[in-house]
Amino acid sequence: MLIMKEYLNRIVDEELKLRLEAFGATLIVGPKWCGKTTTAEEKASSVLKMQDPDMREGYLATARTKPSLLLKGANPRLIDEWQEAPVLWDAIRTAVDDRQEEGLFILTGSTSVDDRQIHHTGTGRISRLKMCTMSLYESKESNGQISLKELFDNPKLDIDGIMSDMKVEDLIFAACRGGWPSSLRKKSAEAKLIVAKDYLRNVCESDISTVDGVTRNPVLAELILKSYARNISTLAKKSVIYKDVSANADSISRSTFDAYLTALERLFVIEDIDAWCPAIRSATTIRSGQKREFSDPSMAVAALGLTPDYLEKDLKTFGFIFECMCIRDLKIYSQALNGKVSYYHDRYDLEADAVLHIGDGRYALIEFKLGSVEIEEGAKHLLTIRNLVREYNKKEKQVPLREPDLLIVITGGNMAYTREDGVKIIPVACLKN
């Protein structure tokens, strides 16, 4: 008897539906195992899996000879791991042009493809949809009682007294386990925790080389990931990480190091955060480097060989991993709002851990504080930045900067409330899109 697995709704479900109404084809990209194929199958009427071991060689031969044959089937037709035969991209673009219909194809891929392998970008025909691992709300761990959209639409929304269902120990376990859909189906805690470790092992031993056909050293890949993890949620320069790796590797050139990082970016393993650089102070005072992040916090935990028990005794280290988890969730929650996450940090150490911009120009300044003791410091940073914007606008009348619409401290605590100064204190396990 076949047992059907429960499909956990994803926030991108509605966005995929919308894009299928608007475009001839939609490409879903993101890390392996994040659920791209399962989500696509929920909307697809027929499926072609390019990595099917029984059919792969036949599919590749057909792609070389007449790729349009692989596109035959009920629409939307899912082409899973299409990058196995990059020629399919141009075939799909041509089919969309010829048929002038929407919702014809869904493509999924776990690596980005070199643009030199395709002849047309697909602009206007093929829409790109980014998918992440699961947020705490999607994994049913956040109770979702506070909506980011509702907060933007009504900054005076009463959130006082809303309680989180997760303790710090629960947050630590969730970060170590990660947002991998398959991990949620495991019965034991040990089985749930091994998924991220196995993922990273596959990246180092296989994916790092197959992503572009360049053979790479698994040990070196592991060293780079470990160093990256040690610098998670910091503004460490790549030169610092390179120096750290060089001290533990026999010999590695800077160009080789950069090539490894590029491969990890193409695999959606590392996803750095760009700086927000408003002109509220002299341009020379703004830190414009990238903040080092993984696409899922469990990758950093696995790279460092940490466990929930260890992190419970080292909350300082968990603070950096907690920030990575919060950023992952913010990216997911804001996607339907056409959101973008950046950070602010200047040389005077004034910072906002995240700046969440949404498509209509509104934005929130956000700090991540694991415990209640640090909330006052975080709120002070946010208020100071808002005051800098106000002071700037007094001088700049022609092109004033928009004031932040929300000031938020996201915590690992239990209760949400709004301070007298307007700063909202929100447990991460109360948030949703």
HUFEN-V199656 format. One record per residue. N is the residue number from 0. NEAR is the number of other ideal C-beta (glycine too) atoms within 10 Angstrom. Layout:
n=N near=NEAR
n=N near=NEAR
This chain:
n=0 near=2
n=1 near=3
n=2 near=4
n=3 near=5
n=4 near=8
n=5 near=7
n=6 near=13
n=7 near=15
n=8 near=13
n=9 near=22
n=10 near=20
n=11 near=22
n=12 near=14
n=13 near=13
n=14 near=19
n=15 near=21
n=16 near=14
n=17 near=14
n=18 near=22
n=19 near=22
n=20 near=9
n=21 near=11
n=22 near=21
n=23 near=25
n=24 near=26
n=25 near=26
n=26 near=24
n=27 near=26
n=28 near=19
n=29 near=21
n=30 near=25
n=31 near=18
n=32 near=21
n=33 near=25
n=34 near=24
n=35 near=26
n=36 near=21
n=37 near=15
n=38 near=24
n=39 near=22
n=40 near=15
n=41 near=14
n=42 near=16
n=43 near=22
n=44 near=12
n=45 near=13
n=46 near=17
n=47 near=20
n=48 near=18
n=49 near=20
n=50 near=12
n=51 near=13
n=52 near=7
n=53 near=7
n=54 near=13
n=55 near=15
n=56 near=9
n=57 near=11
n=58 near=21
n=59 near=15
n=60 near=11
n=61 near=15
n=62 near=20
n=63 near=10
n=64 near=8
n=65 near=10
n=66 near=20
n=67 near=14
n=68 near=11
n=69 near=22
n=70 near=18
n=71 near=10
n=72 near=15
n=73 near=9
n=74 near=20
n=75 near=21
n=76 near=22
n=77 near=24
n=78 near=30
n=79 near=22
n=80 near=20
n=81 near=25
n=82 near=22
n=83 near=16
n=84 near=21
n=85 near=16
n=86 near=16
n=87 near=24
n=88 near=25
n=89 near=15
n=90 near=20
n=91 near=26
n=92 near=22
n=93 near=15
n=94 near=22
n=95 near=20
n=96 near=12
n=97 near=10
n=98 near=11
n=99 near=8
n=100 near=10
n=101 near=16
n=102 near=19
n=103 near=20
n=104 near=28
n=105 near=29
n=106 near=25
n=107 near=27
n=108 near=21
n=109 near=22
n=110 near=19
n=111 near=16
n=112 near=17
n=113 near=12
n=114 near=9
n=115 near=7
n=116 near=12
n=117 near=17
n=118 near=12
n=119 near=13
n=120 near=12
n=121 near=20
n=122 near=9
n=123 near=11
n=124 near=18
n=125 near=21
n=126 near=19
n=127 near=15
n=128 near=23
n=129 near=16
n=130 near=23
n=131 near=23
n=132 near=27
n=133 near=26
n=134 near=25
n=135 near=28
n=136 near=22
n=137 near=26
n=138 near=18
n=139 near=13
n=140 near=22
n=141 near=23
n=142 near=18
n=143 near=17
n=144 near=17
n=145 near=21
n=146 near=17
n=147 near=23
n=148 near=14
n=149 near=13
n=150 near=19
n=151 near=20
n=152 near=11
n=153 near=10
n=154 near=16
n=155 near=8
n=156 near=14
n=157 near=10
n=158 near=18
n=159 near=11
n=160 near=8
n=161 near=16
n=162 near=13
n=163 near=25
n=164 near=14
n=165 near=21
n=166 near=13
n=167 near=17
n=168 near=12
n=169 near=16
n=170 near=26
n=171 near=26
n=172 near=19
n=173 near=24
n=174 near=26
n=175 near=26
n=176 near=25
n=177 near=32
n=178 near=29
n=179 near=24
n=180 near=21
n=181 near=15
n=182 near=23
n=183 near=18
n=184 near=13
n=185 near=15
n=186 near=7
n=187 near=8
n=188 near=12
n=189 near=8
n=190 near=13
n=191 near=21
n=192 near=20
n=193 near=16
n=194 near=21
n=195 near=26
n=196 near=17
n=197 near=13
n=198 near=24
n=199 near=24
n=200 near=14
n=201 near=13
n=202 near=24
n=203 near=23
n=204 near=14
n=205 near=11
n=206 near=21
n=207 near=26
n=208 near=16
n=209 near=13
n=210 near=22
n=211 near=15
n=212 near=6
n=213 near=11
n=214 near=7
n=215 near=20
n=216 near=17
n=217 near=14
n=218 near=13
n=219 near=19
n=220 near=21
n=221 near=17
n=222 near=21
n=223 near=28
n=224 near=25
n=225 near=18
n=226 near=24
n=227 near=26
n=228 near=24
n=229 near=17
n=230 near=19
n=231 near=23
n=232 near=24
n=233 near=14
n=234 near=18
n=235 near=18
n=236 near=13
n=237 near=17
n=238 near=10
n=239 near=14
n=240 near=18
n=241 near=20
n=242 near=12
n=243 near=18
n=244 near=19
n=245 near=16
n=246 near=9
n=247 near=13
n=248 near=17
n=249 near=8
n=250 near=6
n=251 near=17
n=252 near=10
n=253 near=11
n=254 near=7
n=255 near=15
n=256 near=21
n=257 near=12
n=258 near=14
n=259 near=20
n=260 near=18
n=261 near=14
n=262 near=23
n=263 near=24
n=264 near=16
n=265 near=18
n=266 near=19
n=267 near=23
n=268 near=25
n=269 near=22
n=270 near=22
n=271 near=15
n=272 near=21
n=273 near=14
n=274 near=17
n=275 near=21
n=276 near=14
n=277 near=15
n=278 near=11
n=279 near=21
n=280 near=16
n=281 near=9
n=282 near=9
n=283 near=8
n=284 near=11
n=285 near=17
n=286 near=16
n=287 near=13
n=288 near=14
n=289 near=17
n=290 near=24
n=291 near=26
n=292 near=26
n=293 near=31
n=294 near=25
n=295 near=28
n=296 near=31
n=297 near=29
n=298 near=27
n=299 near=31
n=300 near=30
n=301 near=26
n=302 near=25
n=303 near=19
n=304 near=10
n=305 near=19
n=306 near=13
n=307 near=19
n=308 near=10
n=309 near=15
n=310 near=24
n=311 near=13
n=312 near=8
n=313 near=10
n=314 near=14
n=315 near=8
n=316 near=17
n=317 near=25
n=318 near=17
n=319 near=20
n=320 near=25
n=321 near=25
n=322 near=24
n=323 near=27
n=324 near=27
n=325 near=28
n=326 near=26
n=327 near=26
n=328 near=26
n=329 near=25
n=330 near=21
n=331 near=25
n=332 near=24
n=333 near=22
n=334 near=19
n=335 near=17
n=336 near=17
n=337 near=11
n=338 near=21
n=339 near=18
n=340 near=22
n=341 near=17
n=342 near=23
n=343 near=23
n=344 near=19
n=345 near=19
n=346 near=11
n=347 near=9
n=348 near=8
n=349 near=17
n=350 near=19
n=351 near=26
n=352 near=24
n=353 near=24
n=354 near=21
n=355 near=27
n=356 near=18
n=357 near=18
n=358 near=11
n=359 near=9
n=360 near=8
n=361 near=17
n=362 near=21
n=363 near=24
n=364 near=29
n=365 near=26
n=366 near=24
n=367 near=25
n=368 near=22
n=369 near=23
n=370 near=12
n=371 near=14
n=372 near=8
n=373 near=15
n=374 near=17
n=375 near=12
n=376 near=11
n=377 near=24
n=378 near=21
n=379 near=14
n=380 near=21
n=381 near=27
n=382 near=17
n=383 near=14
n=384 near=22
n=385 near=19
n=386 near=12
n=387 near=17
n=388 near=16
n=389 near=13
n=390 near=12
n=391 near=15
n=392 near=15
n=393 near=8
n=394 near=7
n=395 near=12
n=396 near=7
n=397 near=4
n=398 near=7
n=399 near=13
n=400 near=14
n=401 near=12
n=402 near=13
n=403 near=21
n=404 near=16
n=405 near=19
n=406 near=25
n=407 near=26
n=408 near=25
n=409 near=27
n=410 near=26
n=411 near=25
n=412 near=24
n=413 near=16
n=414 near=16
n=415 near=21
n=416 near=14
n=417 near=17
n=418 near=14
n=419 near=5
n=420 near=11
n=421 near=14
n=422 near=23
n=423 near=23
n=424 near=21
n=425 near=25
n=426 near=23
n=427 near=25
n=428 near=27
n=429 near=26
n=430 near=26
n=431 near=20
n=432 near=21
